[in-house]
Amino acid sequence: MKTCRQFVSLALLSGVLAFAPLIQAQEFKLGFVNTERIFREAATAKQAQAKLEQEFSRREKELVDAGNTLKQASEKFEREAPTLAESQRNSRQKQLIDQDREFQRKRREFQEDLNARKNEEQQIVVERANRAVKQVAEAERYDVIFQEAVYINPKHDITEKVIKALNASVGK
């Protein structure tokens, strides 16, 4: 059994080595795309970011205002607490706790809504970027395009071409 495996392994290795010169003789073209750069520089990504900012700016301002109001009320309570009667102090403290709980709930909802919308918009950008990558790859006859790599030689980076193709498709 062991010798059979060794024979098969040796046969496969011999086959690969026999075809190595043929594989090497053919031109193999590879490219790399920096997705972070696409999210920073592409017009579609910038439009998506602007859309999100416009959509959520009002709610964000309301949250900031509510946070400031809560902070001021808390500071006021801290200053006045020593002079308040026990029942008033407990009542105001309960009010502050309820306001804080409501503020935290609204903040969580805001963050969840923002993250969900951000994911939707990013997905749209990714789909468009993938179409642009495919367009560039087919036009320039690339064999493989990588999106993630530990190291890439800059001569294989086609991010600029993809961004240009992506920006050109925005007007359409």
N, C-alpha and C positions, 0 to 999 in steps of 0.2 A: 504494500500500500504506500509506504513511504517512498520507495523508489519510483513508483508511478507518478506521485506528486512532483518529485524532483525532475522526472523526465518531462512532464507537462510544463513545469516552470522553465526548464532549460529550453524547450521548444518555443515557448512564447518569447523568451528573451532573445533567442536567435532570430525569430521572425521580426521583432522590433528592430534589432540591430541591422538586419538585412535591408529594411525599408528606410532606415535613418537618412541615408544620403538622398533618397528621393524626396523625403519630407523636407529636408533642409534645402533642397534645390528650389522648391516652390516658395514664392514670397508669402510670408505670413504677416499680415498687417494688423496691429492691435492699437487700440486707443484707450484713453482714460478720460472720464468726465468727473469733475469736482462738483458734487451736488450742493455742497454748502455755498460755493461760489454762485451757482445758478440761483439759489434762494436769495442771495444777497444782491445780485446784479441784474438778473433778467427782468424785463419790463412786466411780465405777467406776475412775477413774485412781488414786485413793488406795488403793482395795482392791487393785488390781494391784500397786502399789508395795509395799504391806504383804505381799502374797503372795510377791513376789520376795525381800524382806528376810528373811522367815521361811524360805523355801526355801534361800537361799544364806548365811545367817548362820553356820551351823556350819562350812561350808567356808572362809568368809572368816576366821573365828577360827582355824581350823587353819593357814591360810596365814600369818596374822600371827604366830602362835606359832612356826611353822617359820622364818619370817624372823628373828625375835628370836633363836632358838636358833642359827641360822647366823651371825648377827652376833656373838653372844657367843663362838662357837667361833672365828671369825675373829680377834676381838680377843685371845682367849687365845693363839692361834697367834702373833700378832704379838708378844706379850709374851715368849713362850717360845722363839721361833725362834732368837734368838742363842745360847741355851744348849743347843739340841738338836743331836744328831749329824746329819751330812749325810743319812744314810739315813732317819732319823726325820722330819727336816724335809721331805724330798721325799715321804715317805709321807703325812704329815699334810696337806701342801699338795695332793696329788692327791685325798685324801679331801674336802677343802674344795671343790675344783673340782667333784668329782662331786656333792656335796651342793648346791652352787650351781646346777649344771645341772639337777638334779632339781627344785629349788625353782622355777627359772625355767619349767620344763616345766609343773609343777602350776599356777603362776600364769597361764600362757598358757591352759591348759585351762579354768581357772576363768573367766577373762575371756571366752573364746569361749562357754562355756556360759551365762554371765550375759547376754552380748549377745544370744545366740539366744533365750533365754527373754524378755528384755526386749522384743525385736522381736515375739515372739508375743503378749505381753500388750498391747503398744501397738497391734498390729493389731486386737485385740479391742475396745479402747477406741475406735479410729478407726471401726470398723464400727458400733458402737453410737452414736457421736457423729454419724456420717453419717445414721443412721436418725433421730436426734433432730432434726438440721438439716432433713431432708426433712419430718418431721412438723410442725415450726414453720413451714417455708416454705409447706407446703400449707394449714395452718390459717389463716395470716395472708396468704395469696396473694402471696407474694413472686415476682418474675419471675426474679431471680438472686441467688445468695448467693456471696460471695467468701470464700476462706479466707486468701489472702495478698494484701497490698496495701502499697504504700509509705506511703500516708497514707489514713486513713479518717475521715470525720466521725463523731464519737461517736453522733450520732442514728441512724446506720445499723448500729450494733453490736448484734447480737442474741445475743451470747455468753451473757449472763445467762439469757435465755429457753432457750437450748439446754442450758445446765448444769442448769436446773430440770427440763426435760423428760428429760434424761439421768438425773438423780437420781431422778425419779419412776419411771423404768423399772427402776431397780435393785431396788426392792422386789418387782417382778413376777417 
